[in-house]
Amino acid sequence: MASQIELDRYYEFVMKLTMESAKVIRDAFQGGKNIETKAGDWDLVTQYDRKVEEILIAGLAKEFPNHKFIGEETVSSNNFLPPLTDAPTWIIDPIDGTTNFVHSFPHTCISIALAINKQLELGIVYNPILEQMFTARRGRGAFLNGKPIVSSNVQELGSSLVCIEASYATIPEIRDVILGRLEAFVSIAHGIRTLGSAALTLCHVAMGAAEAYHTDNLMPWDVAAGVLIIREAGGVVIDTSGGEFNVMNPKVLAVGNHKLAQELVKLIKHADNKTQQKRLAAMQ
């Protein structure tokens, strides 16, 4: 187990590194970017994603040579997702919301989490364009620019602002599932939002600006920091099915409180049943 003194040191060092690497994003935000695709047309990467990740991993590896890393660009280039072990492991998304970044849409951020003994210990989500610094340490609460944040206690779906990542509907195999769930949310919720950055959307739930966020098609680096920030803000993160959340296979249902979380689990199951019935009918 890491001592509080060690955790303080990790936190202070990574905060400095975050601010340093954020300059890359800020300086490049309005300029031209070399763009490539990864998993599909909706999954973009720029030279800046790689540059930010290099700064973060090189800095952390030099300071903490025994630590491990799960970084988006490193995993993408190796085509291999390493397992999460008990060793101190930094889970890094250098630019979450790359499509937003490419379009100069200001919802883009750096997301960094540290897990020790497979438990999330610290989380940082920093939007250098809007200068929003979300932070959390296990057992110490969650903060936006140093001020405590608390998740929403709204318990009625009809009064809730719900965030969903609709862009995954571009993937043919899961389009009907995504649109079925979206239709279910639209017909009941107070409003629907799609921000294009999982890490920042999780932080919006943590600060009570939205009641819930749901998406199934993410990777550990998209969510690790935001999950800790929500939990430290008093919110709930569970698996879409209602079970325990697995950061290495994240099917995300992030909600301000337990009661609303259970309502959403029921709604998603109902929507998926309708989608399944439509699929069966189409086959007959």
C-alpha positions in Angstrom: 0.0 0.0 0.0 1.2 3.5 -0.8 1.5 5.9 2.1 -0.3 9.2 2.2 3.2 10.9 1.8 3.8 8.8 -1.4 0.3 9.6 -2.7 0.9 13.3 -2.0 4.1 13.1 -4.0 2.5 11.3 -6.9 -0.4 13.8 -7.0 1.8 16.9 -6.9 4.2 15.6 -9.6 1.4 14.6 -12.0 -0.4 17.9 -11.5 2.8 19.8 -12.6 3.1 17.4 -15.6 -0.5 17.9 -16.5 -0.1 21.6 -16.7 3.0 21.3 -18.8 1.4 18.9 -21.3 -1.8 21.0 -21.4 0.2 23.8 -23.2 0.5 21.4 -26.2 -3.3 21.3 -26.5 -3.8 25.0 -25.8 -1.2 26.0 -28.4 -2.6 23.7 -31.1 -6.3 24.2 -30.4 -6.9 26.8 -33.2 -4.3 25.5 -35.7 -4.2 22.8 -38.3 -4.0 19.2 -37.2 -2.8 16.1 -38.9 -5.6 13.6 -38.5 -5.8 9.8 -38.7 -8.5 7.3 -37.9 -8.2 4.3 -35.6 -11.2 2.1 -34.9 -13.4 3.9 -37.4 -14.2 7.3 -39.0 -15.5 8.5 -35.6 -12.3 7.5 -33.8 -9.7 10.2 -34.6 -6.1 10.7 -33.4 -3.8 13.7 -34.0 -0.1 14.2 -33.6 -0.9 16.1 -30.4 -2.5 13.0 -28.8 0.8 11.2 -29.2 2.9 14.3 -28.1 0.9 14.8 -24.9 1.0 11.1 -24.0 4.8 11.1 -24.6 5.3 14.0 -22.2 3.2 12.4 -19.5 4.6 8.9 -19.7 8.2 10.0 -20.1 7.9 12.3 -17.1 6.2 9.8 -14.9 8.4 6.9 -15.9 11.5 8.9 -15.1 10.2 10.0 -11.7 8.6 6.6 -10.8 10.5 3.9 -12.7 8.6 1.0 -11.0 5.1 2.3 -12.1 3.2 0.8 -15.0 1.1 2.6 -17.7 -2.1 2.0 -19.7 -2.1 4.9 -22.2 -4.5 5.2 -25.2 -1.9 5.8 -27.9 0.5 3.2 -26.6 -2.2 0.6 -26.5 -3.4 1.6 -29.9 0.0 1.3 -31.5 0.7 -2.1 -29.9 -2.9 -3.4 -30.4 -2.7 -4.8 -26.9 -4.5 -3.8 -23.7 -2.3 -4.9 -20.8 -4.1 -6.3 -17.7 -4.5 -4.1 -14.6 -2.2 -5.5 -11.9 -1.6 -4.5 -8.3 1.4 -2.4 -9.3 0.9 1.4 -9.3 -0.6 2.0 -12.8 -1.2 5.3 -14.5 -4.2 5.2 -16.9 -3.9 8.0 -19.4 -6.0 9.6 -22.1 -3.8 12.4 -23.5 -6.7 14.1 -25.4 -10.2 12.9 -24.6 -12.6 14.4 -27.0 -10.2 14.3 -30.0 -13.0 15.0 -32.5 -14.0 18.1 -30.5 -10.3 19.1 -30.5 -10.0 18.6 -34.3 -13.1 20.9 -34.7 -11.9 23.4 -32.1 -15.0 22.6 -30.0 -13.9 23.4 -26.5 -14.9 20.2 -24.7 -11.6 18.4 -24.7 -9.3 17.3 -21.9 -6.5 15.4 -20.5 -7.6 12.4 -18.3 -5.2 10.8 -15.8 -5.9 8.2 -13.1 -3.6 6.2 -10.8 -4.7 2.8 -9.6 -2.8 0.9 -6.9 -3.8 -2.7 -5.9 -6.4 -2.3 -8.7 -8.1 0.5 -6.7 -8.4 4.0 -8.2 -6.5 6.4 -5.9 -6.4 9.7 -7.8 -8.0 11.2 -10.8 -7.4 14.4 -12.8 -9.5 15.6 -15.7 -8.2 19.0 -17.1 -9.9 21.0 -19.8 -7.1 23.5 -20.7 -9.4 25.4 -23.1 -12.0 26.3 -20.5 -9.5 26.0 -17.6 -11.6 23.4 -15.7 -9.5 21.3 -13.4 -11.4 18.4 -11.9 -9.5 16.4 -9.2 -10.2 13.6 -6.7 -8.3 11.5 -4.3 -9.9 8.4 -2.8 -11.6 9.3 0.5 -10.9 13.0 0.1 -13.8 14.3 -2.0 -13.9 15.8 -5.5 -13.1 19.3 -6.7 -13.4 21.7 -9.6 -10.6 24.3 -9.6 -10.1 23.6 -5.9 -13.8 24.0 -4.8 -15.7 20.9 -3.6 -18.3 19.5 -6.0 -21.3 17.3 -5.2 -23.4 15.1 -7.6 -27.1 15.7 -8.1 -29.8 14.4 -5.8 -32.6 14.6 -8.4 -34.2 11.2 -8.3 -36.9 11.5 -10.9 -36.0 10.7 -14.5 -38.5 13.2 -15.8 -36.5 16.0 -14.0 -33.1 14.7 -15.1 -30.6 15.9 -17.7 -29.1 12.7 -19.3 -25.9 12.5 -21.3 -25.5 9.7 -23.9 -22.7 9.1 -26.5 -24.9 9.0 -29.6 -21.9 9.0 -32.1 -21.4 5.2 -31.6 -24.6 4.8 -33.7 -22.3 5.1 -36.7 -21.3 1.5 -36.0 -23.8 -0.7 -37.9 -23.7 -3.7 -35.6 -24.9 -1.7 -32.5 -26.8 1.2 -34.2 -30.3 -0.2 -33.3 -29.2 -0.7 -29.6 -27.8 2.8 -29.3 -30.8 4.4 -31.0 -33.3 2.3 -29.0 -31.7 3.5 -25.8 -31.6 7.1 -27.0 -35.3 6.9 -27.9 -36.1 5.6 -24.4 -34.1 8.4 -22.8 -35.6 11.1 -25.0 -39.2 10.1 -24.3 -38.8 10.4 -20.5 -35.8 12.6 -19.5 -35.9 16.4 -19.0 -33.2 16.8 -21.7 -30.5 14.9 -23.6 -26.9 16.1 -24.1 -23.9 14.6 -26.1 -20.6 16.3 -25.2 -18.2 14.2 -27.1 -15.8 13.6 -24.2 -16.5 10.8 -21.8 -14.1 12.2 -19.1 -15.7 15.6 -19.1 -19.2 14.2 -19.2 -18.4 12.1 -16.1 -17.2 15.3 -14.4 -20.4 17.1 -15.4 -22.3 14.3 -13.5 -19.9 14.7 -10.6 -20.6 18.5 -10.3 -24.4 18.0 -10.6 -24.7 19.7 -14.0 -26.2 16.5 -15.4 -27.9 13.7 -13.5 -26.6 10.7 -15.6 -24.3 9.6 -18.3 -24.5 6.3 -20.2 -22.3 4.7 -22.8 -21.0 1.1 -23.4 -18.3 1.5 -26.0 -15.4 3.0 -24.1 -11.9 2.0 -22.9 -10.3 2.3 -19.4 -8.5 5.6 -20.2 -11.8 7.3 -21.1 -13.3 6.7 -17.7 -10.8 5.9 -15.0 -10.3 9.4 -13.7 -13.9 10.5 -14.1 -15.2 7.4 -12.2 -13.2 8.3 -9.1 -14.3 11.9 -9.4 -18.0 11.0 -9.5 -17.7 8.6 -6.6 -15.8 11.1 -4.5 -18.6 13.7 -5.4 -21.2 11.3 -3.9 -22.4 9.8 -7.2 -22.7 6.2 -8.4 -21.0 4.3 -11.2 -22.3 0.9 -12.0 -22.3 -1.5 -15.0 -25.1 -0.8 -17.5 -26.7 -4.2 -16.4 -26.8 -2.9 -12.8 -23.9 -5.0 -11.7 -20.5 -3.9 -10.4 -18.5 -1.6 -12.6 -15.3 -2.9 -14.2 -12.9 -0.2 -15.2 -11.0 -2.5 -17.7 -14.3 -3.3 -19.5 -16.3 -0.2 -18.9 -20.0 -0.3 -19.6 -20.9 3.0 -18.0 -23.9 4.0 -16.1 -22.8 7.1 -14.0 -25.5 8.7 -12.0 -25.9 11.3 -9.3 -27.6 8.9 -6.8 -28.6 5.3 -6.3 -32.4 5.6 -6.8 -32.0 7.2 -10.2 -29.4 4.6 -11.2 -31.9 1.8 -10.6 -34.5 3.6 -12.7 -32.1 3.9 -15.6 -31.1 0.2 -15.4 -34.8 -0.7 -15.8 -35.2 1.7 -18.7 -32.2 0.4 -20.6 -33.3 -3.2 -20.1 -36.8 -2.3 -21.4 -35.3 -0.5 -24.4 -33.0 -3.5 -25.2 -35.9 -5.9 -25.0 -37.8 -3.8 -27.6 -34.7 -3.7 -29.9 -34.4 -7.5 -29.6 -38.0 -8.0 -30.5 -37.6 -5.8 -33.6 -34.5 -7.8 -34.6 -36.5 -11.1 -34.3 -39.5 -9.6 -36.2 -37.1 -8.5 -39.0 -35.7 -12.1 -39.4 -39.1 -13.7 -39.8 
